[in-house]
Amino acid sequence: MQELPPLTLVKTWLEVVEQLDIPTPIRDKRNKLLSYYFGSIKQAQKYVEENEGYSQLVS
């Protein structure tokens, strides 16, 4: 099983995908990365939601 990228990086990728003022090739690359690691954008968002509280406890 592959290791997932850090939560902060996943959150950044999600932000890039959602911002329309960022060039399409960059958004497409981040979309592909999220799909590679999580299968879909929705799964990546779910991962962030489920782990965000945990990361705040660890900090």
C-alpha positions as CSV (number, residue, x, y, z in Angstrom):
1,M,0.0,0.0,0.0
2,Q,1.3,3.4,-0.9
3,E,1.8,6.1,1.6
4,L,-0.5,9.1,1.3
5,P,0.8,12.7,0.9
6,P,0.8,15.0,3.9
7,L,-2.6,16.4,4.8
8,T,-1.4,20.0,4.2
9,L,-0.3,19.1,0.7
10,V,-3.7,17.4,-0.1
11,K,-5.5,20.5,1.1
12,T,-3.3,22.7,-1.1
13,W,-4.0,20.5,-4.1
14,L,-7.8,20.7,-3.5
15,E,-7.6,24.5,-3.3
16,V,-5.7,24.6,-6.6
17,V,-8.2,22.3,-8.3
18,E,-11.1,24.6,-7.1
19,Q,-9.6,27.9,-8.2
20,L,-10.6,28.9,-11.7
21,D,-7.9,31.6,-12.0
22,I,-5.1,29.0,-11.9
23,P,-4.0,27.8,-15.4
24,T,-5.9,24.7,-16.6
25,P,-2.7,22.5,-17.0
26,I,-1.8,23.1,-13.4
27,R,-5.3,22.3,-12.1
28,D,-5.4,19.2,-14.3
29,K,-2.1,17.9,-12.9
30,R,-3.3,18.3,-9.3
31,N,-6.6,16.6,-10.2
32,K,-4.6,13.7,-11.6
33,L,-2.5,13.5,-8.4
34,L,-5.6,13.5,-6.2
35,S,-7.2,10.9,-8.4
36,Y,-4.1,8.8,-8.2
37,Y,-3.9,8.8,-4.4
38,F,-7.6,8.9,-3.5
39,G,-9.6,7.8,-6.6
40,S,-11.6,11.0,-6.8
41,I,-11.8,14.6,-5.6
42,K,-14.7,13.6,-3.3
43,Q,-12.6,10.9,-1.6
44,A,-9.7,13.4,-1.1
45,Q,-12.1,15.9,0.4
46,K,-13.4,13.2,2.7
47,Y,-9.8,12.3,3.7
48,V,-9.2,16.0,4.6
49,E,-12.4,16.3,6.6
50,E,-11.8,13.1,8.6
51,N,-8.1,13.9,9.4
52,E,-8.2,17.6,9.9
53,G,-9.2,17.4,13.6
54,Y,-6.4,14.8,14.1
55,S,-3.7,17.0,12.6
56,Q,-4.8,19.9,14.9
57,L,-4.5,17.6,18.0
58,V,-1.0,16.5,17.0
59,S,0.3,20.1,16.4
